[in-house]
Structure formats: structure tokens, C-alpha cells
Amino acid sequence: MLKIVLILGFVLNLIAFITYGIDKRKAINHAWRIPEATLIWFAVPFTALGALLGMLVFHHKTQKPKFYITVPLLLLVQIGLIVFLLLKFFI
């Protein structure tokens, strides 16, 4: 069960990371963009790490407070929830 959760978490974070890269490419090429709300929502289901890495690697949305505040805060909340669940179920 834990292996499935870890694989799913990796895949979802990879999708979030790739989505930020796709939007950055679209911005460079002046193409249709992924809405900002969608990019933020990509960080919500325990995928803030992938979204934050996408922001940093692709230098995308790093100047917008909506992103540079929200995504790291989501990551902190997600880490807190993971630690809480690990302590609750494994200790």
C-alpha cells in the first residue's frame, strides 16, 4: 500500500512539474496559456513540491505573490499533514 501511495505521489508531482514547464513554454511562444487558478490547483492534492520545483526550474510565476506565497505554504501544510499521518499510524 505504501509503495502505491509513493508511486502515485511521484507521478502527481511530476504532472504538476511538467504543467508548469508547459505553461512557461506557452508563455515564451505567446500561445494559449494555462489559467493561473489551474496552476495553483495543481499544487493542492499533495503536489506542491512538484509545482514549486516547476516554478524554480522553469523560472515561472516566481514574481507573482499569488504563487511565491501560496505554493510554499501549501507545501508546508502538506508536509505537516504527512508528518501527522506518519506519527498517527506508525508510532
PyMOL Python script that loads the backbone (N, CA, C, O; Angstrom):
from pymol import cmd

cmd.read_pdbstr("""\
ATOM      1  N   MET A   1       0.823  -1.201   0.000  1.00  0.00           N
ATOM      2  CA  MET A   1       0.000   0.000   0.000  1.00  0.00           C
ATOM      3  C   MET A   1       0.867   1.266   0.000  1.00  0.00           C
ATOM      4  O   MET A   1       0.599   2.213  -0.740  1.00  0.00           O
ATOM      5  N   LEU A   2       1.908   1.268   0.839  1.00  0.00           N
ATOM      6  CA  LEU A   2       2.784   2.429   0.909  1.00  0.00           C
ATOM      7  C   LEU A   2       3.482   2.659  -0.430  1.00  0.00           C
ATOM      8  O   LEU A   2       3.666   3.800  -0.853  1.00  0.00           O
ATOM      9  N   LYS A   3       3.867   1.575  -1.089  1.00  0.00           N
ATOM     10  CA  LYS A   3       4.540   1.693  -2.386  1.00  0.00           C
ATOM     11  C   LYS A   3       3.619   2.354  -3.406  1.00  0.00           C
ATOM     12  O   LYS A   3       4.073   3.181  -4.197  1.00  0.00           O
ATOM     13  N   ILE A   4       2.347   2.008  -3.402  1.00  0.00           N
ATOM     14  CA  ILE A   4       1.378   2.597  -4.330  1.00  0.00           C
ATOM     15  C   ILE A   4       1.221   4.091  -4.048  1.00  0.00           C
ATOM     16  O   ILE A   4       1.179   4.899  -4.975  1.00  0.00           O
ATOM     17  N   VAL A   5       1.136   4.451  -2.780  1.00  0.00           N
ATOM     18  CA  VAL A   5       0.988   5.860  -2.404  1.00  0.00           C
ATOM     19  C   VAL A   5       2.211   6.662  -2.842  1.00  0.00           C
ATOM     20  O   VAL A   5       2.077   7.773  -3.355  1.00  0.00           O
ATOM     21  N   LEU A   6       3.408   6.097  -2.641  1.00  0.00           N
ATOM     22  CA  LEU A   6       4.631   6.797  -3.048  1.00  0.00           C
ATOM     23  C   LEU A   6       4.709   6.957  -4.564  1.00  0.00           C
ATOM     24  O   LEU A   6       5.086   8.020  -5.056  1.00  0.00           O
ATOM     25  N   ILE A   7       4.358   5.919  -5.297  1.00  0.00           N
ATOM     26  CA  ILE A   7       4.373   5.996  -6.765  1.00  0.00           C
ATOM     27  C   ILE A   7       3.355   7.020  -7.245  1.00  0.00           C
ATOM     28  O   ILE A   7       3.659   7.835  -8.116  1.00  0.00           O
ATOM     29  N   LEU A   8       2.152   6.984  -6.686  1.00  0.00           N
ATOM     30  CA  LEU A   8       1.113   7.939  -7.063  1.00  0.00           C
ATOM     31  C   LEU A   8       1.553   9.365  -6.749  1.00  0.00           C
ATOM     32  O   LEU A   8       1.349  10.272  -7.556  1.00  0.00           O
ATOM     33  N   GLY A   9       2.155   9.565  -5.579  1.00  0.00           N
ATOM     34  CA  GLY A   9       2.649  10.895  -5.217  1.00  0.00           C
ATOM     35  C   GLY A   9       3.712  11.386  -6.183  1.00  0.00           C
ATOM     36  O   GLY A   9       3.708  12.553  -6.574  1.00  0.00           O
ATOM     37  N   PHE A  10       4.624  10.499  -6.572  1.00  0.00           N
ATOM     38  CA  PHE A  10       5.663  10.869  -7.528  1.00  0.00           C
ATOM     39  C   PHE A  10       5.060  11.259  -8.868  1.00  0.00           C
ATOM     40  O   PHE A  10       5.434  12.280  -9.446  1.00  0.00           O
ATOM     41  N   VAL A  11       4.128  10.451  -9.362  1.00  0.00           N
ATOM     42  CA  VAL A  11       3.510  10.714 -10.667  1.00  0.00           C
ATOM     43  C   VAL A  11       2.738  12.030 -10.642  1.00  0.00           C
ATOM     44  O   VAL A  11       2.836  12.821 -11.580  1.00  0.00           O
ATOM     45  N   LEU A  12       1.978  12.271  -9.589  1.00  0.00           N
ATOM     46  CA  LEU A  12       1.199  13.511  -9.500  1.00  0.00           C
ATOM     47  C   LEU A  12       2.113  14.737  -9.409  1.00  0.00           C
ATOM     48  O   LEU A  12       1.833  15.767 -10.022  1.00  0.00           O
ATOM     49  N   ASN A  13       3.200  14.626  -8.649  1.00  0.00           N
ATOM     50  CA  ASN A  13       4.146  15.741  -8.567  1.00  0.00           C
ATOM     51  C   ASN A  13       4.842  15.964  -9.897  1.00  0.00           C
ATOM     52  O   ASN A  13       5.116  17.105 -10.266  1.00  0.00           O
ATOM     53  N   LEU A  14       5.130  14.898 -10.617  1.00  0.00           N
ATOM     54  CA  LEU A  14       5.735  15.014 -11.944  1.00  0.00           C
ATOM     55  C   LEU A  14       4.780  15.726 -12.901  1.00  0.00           C
ATOM     56  O   LEU A  14       5.207  16.557 -13.703  1.00  0.00           O
ATOM     57  N   ILE A  15       3.493  15.402 -12.819  1.00  0.00           N
ATOM     58  CA  ILE A  15       2.494  16.064 -13.671  1.00  0.00           C
ATOM     59  C   ILE A  15       2.437  17.561 -13.350  1.00  0.00           C
ATOM     60  O   ILE A  15       2.387  18.386 -14.262  1.00  0.00           O
ATOM     61  N   ALA A  16       2.443  17.912 -12.068  1.00  0.00           N
ATOM     62  CA  ALA A  16       2.435  19.329 -11.683  1.00  0.00           C
ATOM     63  C   ALA A  16       3.682  20.031 -12.217  1.00  0.00           C
ATOM     64  O   ALA A  16       3.593  21.132 -12.759  1.00  0.00           O
ATOM     65  N   PHE A  17       4.841  19.395 -12.063  1.00  0.00           N
ATOM     66  CA  PHE A  17       6.105  19.958 -12.549  1.00  0.00           C
ATOM     67  C   PHE A  17       6.046  20.195 -14.056  1.00  0.00           C
ATOM     68  O   PHE A  17       6.404  21.272 -14.534  1.00  0.00           O
ATOM     69  N   ILE A  18       5.600  19.202 -14.792  1.00  0.00           N
ATOM     70  CA  ILE A  18       5.519  19.298 -16.252  1.00  0.00           C
ATOM     71  C   ILE A  18       4.524  20.376 -16.673  1.00  0.00           C
ATOM     72  O   ILE A  18       4.749  21.082 -17.656  1.00  0.00           O
ATOM     73  N   THR A  19       3.432  20.502 -15.935  1.00  0.00           N
ATOM     74  CA  THR A  19       2.418  21.509 -16.265  1.00  0.00           C
ATOM     75  C   THR A  19       2.999  22.922 -16.176  1.00  0.00           C
ATOM     76  O   THR A  19       2.709  23.766 -17.024  1.00  0.00           O
ATOM     77  N   TYR A  20       3.807  23.178 -15.165  1.00  0.00           N
ATOM     78  CA  TYR A  20       4.448  24.489 -15.055  1.00  0.00           C
ATOM     79  C   TYR A  20       5.417  24.709 -16.211  1.00  0.00           C
ATOM     80  O   TYR A  20       5.526  25.819 -16.730  1.00  0.00           O
ATOM     81  N   GLY A  21       6.120  23.658 -16.611  1.00  0.00           N
ATOM     82  CA  GLY A  21       7.022  23.763 -17.756  1.00  0.00           C
ATOM     83  C   GLY A  21       6.279  24.032 -19.050  1.00  0.00           C
ATOM     84  O   GLY A  21       6.728  24.825 -19.878  1.00  0.00           O
ATOM     85  N   ILE A  22       5.147  23.374 -19.223  1.00  0.00           N
ATOM     86  CA  ILE A  22       4.337  23.585 -20.431  1.00  0.00           C
ATOM     87  C   ILE A  22       3.842  25.020 -20.482  1.00  0.00           C
ATOM     88  O   ILE A  22       3.885  25.663 -21.531  1.00  0.00           O
ATOM     89  N   ASP A  23       3.367  25.522 -19.338  1.00  0.00           N
ATOM     90  CA  ASP A  23       2.863  26.894 -19.335  1.00  0.00           C
ATOM     91  C   ASP A  23       3.984  27.897 -19.601  1.00  0.00           C
ATOM     92  O   ASP A  23       3.762  28.904 -20.273  1.00  0.00           O
ATOM     93  N   LYS A  24       5.170  27.637 -19.090  1.00  0.00           N
ATOM     94  CA  LYS A  24       6.302  28.528 -19.363  1.00  0.00           C
ATOM     95  C   LYS A  24       6.630  28.532 -20.859  1.00  0.00           C
ATOM     96  O   LYS A  24       6.881  29.584 -21.446  1.00  0.00           O
ATOM     97  N   ARG A  25       6.627  27.346 -21.462  1.00  0.00           N
ATOM     98  CA  ARG A  25       6.893  27.253 -22.908  1.00  0.00           C
ATOM     99  C   ARG A  25       5.840  28.030 -23.692  1.00  0.00           C
ATOM    100  O   ARG A  25       6.161  28.736 -24.647  1.00  0.00           O
ATOM    101  N   LYS A  26       4.571  27.891 -23.276  1.00  0.00           N
ATOM    102  CA  LYS A  26       3.498  28.617 -23.945  1.00  0.00           C
ATOM    103  C   LYS A  26       3.670  30.128 -23.783  1.00  0.00           C
ATOM    104  O   LYS A  26       3.383  30.894 -24.703  1.00  0.00           O
ATOM    105  N   ALA A  27       4.138  30.548 -22.613  1.00  0.00           N
ATOM    106  CA  ALA A  27       4.363  31.984 -22.384  1.00  0.00           C
ATOM    107  C   ALA A  27       5.456  32.504 -23.307  1.00  0.00           C
ATOM    108  O   ALA A  27       5.330  33.588 -23.877  1.00  0.00           O
ATOM    109  N   ILE A  28       6.516  31.741 -23.452  1.00  0.00           N
ATOM    110  CA  ILE A  28       7.622  32.160 -24.326  1.00  0.00           C
ATOM    111  C   ILE A  28       7.154  32.260 -25.771  1.00  0.00           C
ATOM    112  O   ILE A  28       7.556  33.171 -26.495  1.00  0.00           O
ATOM    113  N   ASN A  29       6.305  31.325 -26.192  1.00  0.00           N
ATOM    114  CA  ASN A  29       5.833  31.270 -27.581  1.00  0.00           C
ATOM    115  C   ASN A  29       4.561  32.085 -27.819  1.00  0.00           C
ATOM    116  O   ASN A  29       3.982  32.027 -28.904  1.00  0.00           O
ATOM    117  N   HIS A  30       4.124  32.844 -26.808  1.00  0.00           N
ATOM    118  CA  HIS A  30       2.912  33.665 -26.916  1.00  0.00           C
ATOM    119  C   HIS A  30       1.707  32.833 -27.358  1.00  0.00           C
ATOM    120  O   HIS A  30       0.900  33.277 -28.174  1.00  0.00           O
ATOM    121  N   ALA A  31       1.597  31.641 -26.817  1.00  0.00           N
ATOM    122  CA  ALA A  31       0.489  30.735 -27.146  1.00  0.00           C
ATOM    123  C   ALA A  31      -0.562  30.807 -26.036  1.00  0.00           C
ATOM    124  O   ALA A  31      -0.392  31.505 -25.036  1.00  0.00           O
ATOM    125  N   TRP A  32      -1.646  30.070 -26.243  1.00  0.00           N
ATOM    126  CA  TRP A  32      -2.699  29.971 -25.237  1.00  0.00           C
ATOM    127  C   TRP A  32      -2.088  29.454 -23.950  1.00  0.00           C
ATOM    128  O   TRP A  32      -1.282  28.523 -23.974  1.00  0.00           O
ATOM    129  N   ARG A  33      -2.464  30.052 -22.818  1.00  0.00           N
ATOM    130  CA  ARG A  33      -1.856  29.728 -21.532  1.00  0.00           C
ATOM    131  C   ARG A  33      -2.790  28.932 -20.654  1.00  0.00           C
ATOM    132  O   ARG A  33      -4.007  28.957 -20.832  1.00  0.00           O
ATOM    133  N   ILE A  34      -2.216  28.235 -19.717  1.00  0.00           N
ATOM    134  CA  ILE A  34      -2.976  27.543 -18.676  1.00  0.00           C
ATOM    135  C   ILE A  34      -3.388  28.602 -17.656  1.00  0.00           C
ATOM    136  O   ILE A  34      -2.541  29.371 -17.201  1.00  0.00           O
ATOM    137  N   PRO A  35      -4.662  28.660 -17.287  1.00  0.00           N
ATOM    138  CA  PRO A  35      -5.098  29.685 -16.327  1.00  0.00           C
ATOM    139  C   PRO A  35      -4.339  29.575 -15.000  1.00  0.00           C
ATOM    140  O   PRO A  35      -3.987  28.479 -14.563  1.00  0.00           O
ATOM    141  N   GLU A  36      -4.092  30.723 -14.369  1.00  0.00           N
ATOM    142  CA  GLU A  36      -3.363  30.748 -13.104  1.00  0.00           C
ATOM    143  C   GLU A  36      -4.065  29.926 -12.034  1.00  0.00           C
ATOM    144  O   GLU A  36      -3.412  29.238 -11.250  1.00  0.00           O
ATOM    145  N   ALA A  37      -5.383  29.993 -11.998  1.00  0.00           N
ATOM    146  CA  ALA A  37      -6.118  29.209 -11.000  1.00  0.00           C
ATOM    147  C   ALA A  37      -5.858  27.716 -11.175  1.00  0.00           C
ATOM    148  O   ALA A  37      -5.752  26.981 -10.194  1.00  0.00           O
ATOM    149  N   THR A  38      -5.758  27.277 -12.408  1.00  0.00           N
ATOM    150  CA  THR A  38      -5.476  25.871 -12.671  1.00  0.00           C
ATOM    151  C   THR A  38      -4.083  25.504 -12.179  1.00  0.00           C
ATOM    152  O   THR A  38      -3.890  24.436 -11.598  1.00  0.00           O
ATOM    153  N   LEU A  39      -3.117  26.377 -12.408  1.00  0.00           N
ATOM    154  CA  LEU A  39      -1.765  26.108 -11.934  1.00  0.00           C
ATOM    155  C   LEU A  39      -1.725  26.028 -10.405  1.00  0.00           C
ATOM    156  O   LEU A  39      -1.046  25.164  -9.850  1.00  0.00           O
ATOM    157  N   ILE A  40      -2.437  26.908  -9.731  1.00  0.00           N
ATOM    158  CA  ILE A  40      -2.499  26.854  -8.267  1.00  0.00           C
ATOM    159  C   ILE A  40      -3.161  25.549  -7.826  1.00  0.00           C
ATOM    160  O   ILE A  40      -2.673  24.883  -6.912  1.00  0.00           O
ATOM    161  N   TRP A  41      -4.270  25.182  -8.472  1.00  0.00           N
ATOM    162  CA  TRP A  41      -4.966  23.953  -8.089  1.00  0.00           C
ATOM    163  C   TRP A  41      -4.114  22.711  -8.337  1.00  0.00           C
ATOM    164  O   TRP A  41      -4.310  21.695  -7.671  1.00  0.00           O
ATOM    165  N   PHE A  42      -3.190  22.769  -9.265  1.00  0.00           N
ATOM    166  CA  PHE A  42      -2.283  21.641  -9.482  1.00  0.00           C
ATOM    167  C   PHE A  42      -1.409  21.404  -8.252  1.00  0.00           C
ATOM    168  O   PHE A  42      -0.890  20.302  -8.074  1.00  0.00           O
ATOM    169  N   ALA A  43      -1.239  22.403  -7.414  1.00  0.00           N
ATOM    170  CA  ALA A  43      -0.397  22.263  -6.227  1.00  0.00           C
ATOM    171  C   ALA A  43      -1.155  21.728  -5.017  1.00  0.00           C
ATOM    172  O   ALA A  43      -0.532  21.395  -4.009  1.00  0.00           O
ATOM    173  N   VAL A  44      -2.465  21.638  -5.089  1.00  0.00           N
ATOM    174  CA  VAL A  44      -3.270  21.309  -3.915  1.00  0.00           C
ATOM    175  C   VAL A  44      -3.239  19.826  -3.524  1.00  0.00           C
ATOM    176  O   VAL A  44      -3.034  19.537  -2.345  1.00  0.00           O
ATOM    177  N   PRO A  45      -3.430  18.876  -4.436  1.00  0.00           N
ATOM    178  CA  PRO A  45      -3.549  17.468  -3.983  1.00  0.00           C
ATOM    179  C   PRO A  45      -2.187  16.821  -3.685  1.00  0.00           C
ATOM    180  O   PRO A  45      -1.784  15.868  -4.352  1.00  0.00           O
ATOM    181  N   PHE A  46      -1.493  17.350  -2.681  1.00  0.00           N
ATOM    182  CA  PHE A  46      -0.172  16.854  -2.271  1.00  0.00           C
ATOM    183  C   PHE A  46       0.838  16.904  -3.413  1.00  0.00           C
ATOM    184  O   PHE A  46       1.691  16.026  -3.542  1.00  0.00           O
ATOM    185  N   THR A  47       0.729  17.939  -4.235  1.00  0.00           N
ATOM    186  CA  THR A  47       1.655  18.095  -5.360  1.00  0.00           C
ATOM    187  C   THR A  47       2.351  19.461  -5.343  1.00  0.00           C
ATOM    188  O   THR A  47       2.852  19.923  -6.368  1.00  0.00           O
ATOM    189  N   ALA A  48       2.377  20.092  -4.180  1.00  0.00           N
ATOM    190  CA  ALA A  48       3.021  21.401  -4.084  1.00  0.00           C
ATOM    191  C   ALA A  48       4.523  21.303  -4.334  1.00  0.00           C
ATOM    192  O   ALA A  48       5.125  22.249  -4.842  1.00  0.00           O
ATOM    193  N   LEU A  49       5.132  20.178  -3.988  1.00  0.00           N
ATOM    194  CA  LEU A  49       6.562  20.026  -4.237  1.00  0.00           C
ATOM    195  C   LEU A  49       6.851  20.079  -5.737  1.00  0.00           C
ATOM    196  O   LEU A  49       7.775  20.769  -6.169  1.00  0.00           O
ATOM    197  N   GLY A  50       6.068  19.354  -6.527  1.00  0.00           N
ATOM    198  CA  GLY A  50       6.246  19.377  -7.978  1.00  0.00           C
ATOM    199  C   GLY A  50       5.995  20.759  -8.553  1.00  0.00           C
ATOM    200  O   GLY A  50       6.717  21.211  -9.441  1.00  0.00           O
ATOM    201  N   ALA A  51       4.964  21.432  -8.042  1.00  0.00           N
ATOM    202  CA  ALA A  51       4.659  22.783  -8.524  1.00  0.00           C
ATOM    203  C   ALA A  51       5.777  23.749  -8.161  1.00  0.00           C
ATOM    204  O   ALA A  51       6.188  24.560  -8.991  1.00  0.00           O
ATOM    205  N   LEU A  52       6.274  23.671  -6.929  1.00  0.00           N
ATOM    206  CA  LEU A  52       7.356  24.564  -6.513  1.00  0.00           C
ATOM    207  C   LEU A  52       8.630  24.299  -7.312  1.00  0.00           C
ATOM    208  O   LEU A  52       9.306  25.238  -7.731  1.00  0.00           O
ATOM    209  N   LEU A  53       8.957  23.037  -7.524  1.00  0.00           N
ATOM    210  CA  LEU A  53      10.128  22.722  -8.344  1.00  0.00           C
ATOM    211  C   LEU A  53       9.947  23.228  -9.772  1.00  0.00           C
ATOM    212  O   LEU A  53      10.896  23.718 -10.385  1.00  0.00           O
ATOM    213  N   GLY A  54       8.726  23.111 -10.304  1.00  0.00           N
ATOM    214  CA  GLY A  54       8.437  23.637 -11.638  1.00  0.00           C
ATOM    215  C   GLY A  54       8.628  25.145 -11.694  1.00  0.00           C
ATOM    216  O   GLY A  54       9.175  25.674 -12.661  1.00  0.00           O
ATOM    217  N   MET A  55       8.175  25.834 -10.651  1.00  0.00           N
ATOM    218  CA  MET A  55       8.360  27.287 -10.597  1.00  0.00           C
ATOM    219  C   MET A  55       9.839  27.646 -10.607  1.00  0.00           C
ATOM    220  O   MET A  55      10.262  28.555 -11.320  1.00  0.00           O
ATOM    221  N   LEU A  56      10.620  26.925  -9.810  1.00  0.00           N
ATOM    222  CA  LEU A  56      12.038  27.258  -9.665  1.00  0.00           C
ATOM    223  C   LEU A  56      12.861  26.846 -10.886  1.00  0.00           C
ATOM    224  O   LEU A  56      13.698  27.615 -11.359  1.00  0.00           O
ATOM    225  N   VAL A  57      12.628  25.652 -11.389  1.00  0.00           N
ATOM    226  CA  VAL A  57      13.411  25.158 -12.531  1.00  0.00           C
ATOM    227  C   VAL A  57      13.117  25.954 -13.787  1.00  0.00           C
ATOM    228  O   VAL A  57      14.032  26.312 -14.529  1.00  0.00           O
ATOM    229  N   PHE A  58      11.819  26.237 -14.034  1.00  0.00           N
ATOM    230  CA  PHE A  58      11.436  26.942 -15.253  1.00  0.00           C
ATOM    231  C   PHE A  58      11.375  28.452 -15.054  1.00  0.00           C
ATOM    232  O   PHE A  58      11.041  29.182 -15.988  1.00  0.00           O
ATOM    233  N   HIS A  59      11.694  28.936 -13.846  1.00  0.00           N
ATOM    234  CA  HIS A  59      11.614  30.372 -13.533  1.00  0.00           C
ATOM    235  C   HIS A  59      10.258  30.925 -13.959  1.00  0.00           C
ATOM    236  O   HIS A  59      10.163  31.925 -14.670  1.00  0.00           O
ATOM    237  N   HIS A  60       9.209  30.238 -13.498  1.00  0.00           N
ATOM    238  CA  HIS A  60       7.861  30.563 -13.936  1.00  0.00           C
ATOM    239  C   HIS A  60       6.994  30.939 -12.744  1.00  0.00           C
ATOM    240  O   HIS A  60       6.906  30.193 -11.769  1.00  0.00           O
ATOM    241  N   LYS A  61       6.363  32.084 -12.826  1.00  0.00           N
ATOM    242  CA  LYS A  61       5.458  32.606 -11.800  1.00  0.00           C
ATOM    243  C   LYS A  61       6.180  32.922 -10.490  1.00  0.00           C
ATOM    244  O   LYS A  61       5.539  33.005  -9.442  1.00  0.00           O
ATOM    245  N   THR A  62       7.480  33.096 -10.532  1.00  0.00           N
ATOM    246  CA  THR A  62       8.232  33.357  -9.311  1.00  0.00           C
ATOM    247  C   THR A  62       8.127  34.800  -8.833  1.00  0.00           C
ATOM    248  O   THR A  62       8.523  35.102  -7.707  1.00  0.00           O
ATOM    249  N   GLN A  63       7.608  35.686  -9.655  1.00  0.00           N
ATOM    250  CA  GLN A  63       7.453  37.083  -9.275  1.00  0.00           C
ATOM    251  C   GLN A  63       6.038  37.413  -8.821  1.00  0.00           C
ATOM    252  O   GLN A  63       5.772  38.532  -8.383  1.00  0.00           O
ATOM    253  N   LYS A  64       5.135  36.452  -8.921  1.00  0.00           N
ATOM    254  CA  LYS A  64       3.738  36.692  -8.567  1.00  0.00           C
ATOM    255  C   LYS A  64       3.478  36.224  -7.137  1.00  0.00           C
ATOM    256  O   LYS A  64       3.656  35.046  -6.827  1.00  0.00           O
ATOM    257  N   PRO A  65       3.050  37.159  -6.253  1.00  0.00           N
ATOM    258  CA  PRO A  65       2.799  36.775  -4.855  1.00  0.00           C
ATOM    259  C   PRO A  65       1.812  35.616  -4.716  1.00  0.00           C
ATOM    260  O   PRO A  65       1.942  34.775  -3.827  1.00  0.00           O
ATOM    261  N   LYS A  66       0.832  35.590  -5.607  1.00  0.00           N
ATOM    262  CA  LYS A  66      -0.146  34.504  -5.562  1.00  0.00           C
ATOM    263  C   LYS A  66       0.550  33.138  -5.612  1.00  0.00           C
ATOM    264  O   LYS A  66       0.065  32.165  -5.034  1.00  0.00           O
ATOM    265  N   PHE A  67       1.669  33.080  -6.296  1.00  0.00           N
ATOM    266  CA  PHE A  67       2.390  31.823  -6.448  1.00  0.00           C
ATOM    267  C   PHE A  67       3.509  31.674  -5.430  1.00  0.00           C
ATOM    268  O   PHE A  67       3.618  30.630  -4.787  1.00  0.00           O
ATOM    269  N   TYR A  68       4.349  32.703  -5.270  1.00  0.00           N
ATOM    270  CA  TYR A  68       5.501  32.519  -4.395  1.00  0.00           C
ATOM    271  C   TYR A  68       5.120  32.493  -2.915  1.00  0.00           C
ATOM    272  O   TYR A  68       5.953  32.167  -2.069  1.00  0.00           O
ATOM    273  N   ILE A  69       3.881  32.829  -2.598  1.00  0.00           N
ATOM    274  CA  ILE A  69       3.388  32.673  -1.227  1.00  0.00           C
ATOM    275  C   ILE A  69       2.558  31.401  -1.099  1.00  0.00           C
ATOM    276  O   ILE A  69       2.778  30.604  -0.187  1.00  0.00           O
ATOM    277  N   THR A  70       1.612  31.211  -2.002  1.00  0.00           N
ATOM    278  CA  THR A  70       0.661  30.106  -1.896  1.00  0.00           C
ATOM    279  C   THR A  70       1.307  28.738  -2.038  1.00  0.00           C
ATOM    280  O   THR A  70       1.048  27.852  -1.224  1.00  0.00           O
ATOM    281  N   VAL A  71       2.133  28.546  -3.045  1.00  0.00           N
ATOM    282  CA  VAL A  71       2.696  27.217  -3.298  1.00  0.00           C
ATOM    283  C   VAL A  71       3.604  26.760  -2.150  1.00  0.00           C
ATOM    284  O   VAL A  71       3.463  25.622  -1.701  1.00  0.00           O
ATOM    285  N   PRO A  72       4.528  27.591  -1.655  1.00  0.00           N
ATOM    286  CA  PRO A  72       5.318  27.135  -0.498  1.00  0.00           C
ATOM    287  C   PRO A  72       4.476  26.886   0.755  1.00  0.00           C
ATOM    288  O   PRO A  72       4.762  25.965   1.521  1.00  0.00           O
ATOM    289  N   LEU A  73       3.440  27.703   0.966  1.00  0.00           N
ATOM    290  CA  LEU A  73       2.557  27.462   2.112  1.00  0.00           C
ATOM    291  C   LEU A  73       1.828  26.127   1.973  1.00  0.00           C
ATOM    292  O   LEU A  73       1.694  25.381   2.943  1.00  0.00           O
ATOM    293  N   LEU A  74       1.365  25.835   0.774  1.00  0.00           N
ATOM    294  CA  LEU A  74       0.734  24.533   0.537  1.00  0.00           C
ATOM    295  C   LEU A  74       1.712  23.396   0.817  1.00  0.00           C
ATOM    296  O   LEU A  74       1.338  22.374   1.393  1.00  0.00           O
ATOM    297  N   LEU A  75       2.946  23.579   0.413  1.00  0.00           N
ATOM    298  CA  LEU A  75       3.958  22.552   0.662  1.00  0.00           C
ATOM    299  C   LEU A  75       4.158  22.347   2.163  1.00  0.00           C
ATOM    300  O   LEU A  75       4.240  21.208   2.624  1.00  0.00           O
ATOM    301  N   LEU A  76       4.235  23.430   2.923  1.00  0.00           N
ATOM    302  CA  LEU A  76       4.388  23.305   4.378  1.00  0.00           C
ATOM    303  C   LEU A  76       3.205  22.593   5.009  1.00  0.00           C
ATOM    304  O   LEU A  76       3.387  21.739   5.877  1.00  0.00           O
ATOM    305  N   VAL A  77       1.998  22.933   4.584  1.00  0.00           N
ATOM    306  CA  VAL A  77       0.802  22.266   5.094  1.00  0.00           C
ATOM    307  C   VAL A  77       0.835  20.781   4.743  1.00  0.00           C
ATOM    308  O   VAL A  77       0.521  19.933   5.578  1.00  0.00           O
ATOM    309  N   GLN A  78       1.213  20.473   3.513  1.00  0.00           N
ATOM    310  CA  GLN A  78       1.264  19.081   3.082  1.00  0.00           C
ATOM    311  C   GLN A  78       2.315  18.294   3.865  1.00  0.00           C
ATOM    312  O   GLN A  78       2.071  17.151   4.251  1.00  0.00           O
ATOM    313  N   ILE A  79       3.473  18.894   4.099  1.00  0.00           N
ATOM    314  CA  ILE A  79       4.500  18.221   4.902  1.00  0.00           C
ATOM    315  C   ILE A  79       3.979  17.992   6.323  1.00  0.00           C
ATOM    316  O   ILE A  79       4.170  16.919   6.894  1.00  0.00           O
ATOM    317  N   GLY A  80       3.327  18.996   6.881  1.00  0.00           N
ATOM    318  CA  GLY A  80       2.743  18.845   8.218  1.00  0.00           C
ATOM    319  C   GLY A  80       1.721  17.717   8.275  1.00  0.00           C
ATOM    320  O   GLY A  80       1.708  16.938   9.228  1.00  0.00           O
ATOM    321  N   LEU A  81       0.872  17.625   7.268  1.00  0.00           N
ATOM    322  CA  LEU A  81      -0.123  16.548   7.230  1.00  0.00           C
ATOM    323  C   LEU A  81       0.539  15.175   7.096  1.00  0.00           C
ATOM    324  O   LEU A  81       0.116  14.212   7.736  1.00  0.00           O
ATOM    325  N   ILE A  82       1.552  15.095   6.282  1.00  0.00           N
ATOM    326  CA  ILE A  82       2.256  13.824   6.112  1.00  0.00           C
ATOM    327  C   ILE A  82       2.914  13.403   7.421  1.00  0.00           C
ATOM    328  O   ILE A  82       2.811  12.244   7.824  1.00  0.00           O
ATOM    329  N   VAL A  83       3.589  14.338   8.085  1.00  0.00           N
ATOM    330  CA  VAL A  83       4.219  14.022   9.372  1.00  0.00           C
ATOM    331  C   VAL A  83       3.167  13.595  10.382  1.00  0.00           C
ATOM    332  O   VAL A  83       3.361  12.615  11.102  1.00  0.00           O
ATOM    333  N   PHE A  84       2.065  14.312  10.444  1.00  0.00           N
ATOM    334  CA  PHE A  84       0.985  13.961  11.363  1.00  0.00           C
ATOM    335  C   PHE A  84       0.470  12.549  11.089  1.00  0.00           C
ATOM    336  O   PHE A  84       0.312  11.754  12.015  1.00  0.00           O
ATOM    337  N   LEU A  85       0.209  12.238   9.821  1.00  0.00           N
ATOM    338  CA  LEU A  85      -0.300  10.906   9.483  1.00  0.00           C
ATOM    339  C   LEU A  85       0.719   9.814   9.776  1.00  0.00           C
ATOM    340  O   LEU A  85       0.355   8.737  10.248  1.00  0.00           O
ATOM    341  N   LEU A  86       1.985  10.082   9.502  1.00  0.00           N
ATOM    342  CA  LEU A  86       3.016   9.089   9.806  1.00  0.00           C
ATOM    343  C   LEU A  86       3.105   8.843  11.307  1.00  0.00           C
ATOM    344  O   LEU A  86       3.221   7.698  11.744  1.00  0.00           O
ATOM    345  N   LEU A  87       3.051   9.911  12.095  1.00  0.00           N
ATOM    346  CA  LEU A  87       3.101   9.761  13.548  1.00  0.00           C
ATOM    347  C   LEU A  87       1.865   9.045  14.083  1.00  0.00           C
ATOM    348  O   LEU A  87       1.962   8.232  15.002  1.00  0.00           O
ATOM    349  N   LYS A  88       0.723   9.343  13.516  1.00  0.00           N
ATOM    350  CA  LYS A  88      -0.518   8.748  13.978  1.00  0.00           C
ATOM    351  C   LYS A  88      -0.600   7.263  13.679  1.00  0.00           C
ATOM    352  O   LYS A  88      -1.063   6.486  14.515  1.00  0.00           O
ATOM    353  N   PHE A  89      -0.154   6.859  12.491  1.00  0.00           N
ATOM    354  CA  PHE A  89      -0.338   5.490  12.063  1.00  0.00           C
ATOM    355  C   PHE A  89       0.868   4.586  12.279  1.00  0.00           C
ATOM    356  O   PHE A  89       0.724   3.363  12.306  1.00  0.00           O
ATOM    357  N   PHE A  90       2.046   5.162  12.431  1.00  0.00           N
ATOM    358  CA  PHE A  90       3.237   4.331  12.538  1.00  0.00           C
ATOM    359  C   PHE A  90       3.960   4.435  13.865  1.00  0.00           C
ATOM    360  O   PHE A  90       4.942   3.729  14.092  1.00  0.00           O
ATOM    361  N   ILE A  91       3.489   5.305  14.745  1.00  0.00           N
ATOM    362  CA  ILE A  91       4.148   5.420  16.054  1.00  0.00           C
ATOM    363  C   ILE A  91       3.128   5.234  17.152  1.00  0.00           C
ATOM    364  O   ILE A  91       3.473   5.293  18.332  1.00  0.00           O
TER     365      ILE A  91
END
""", "prot")
cmd.dss("prot")
cmd.show_as("cartoon", "prot")
cmd.util.cbc("prot")
cmd.orient("prot")
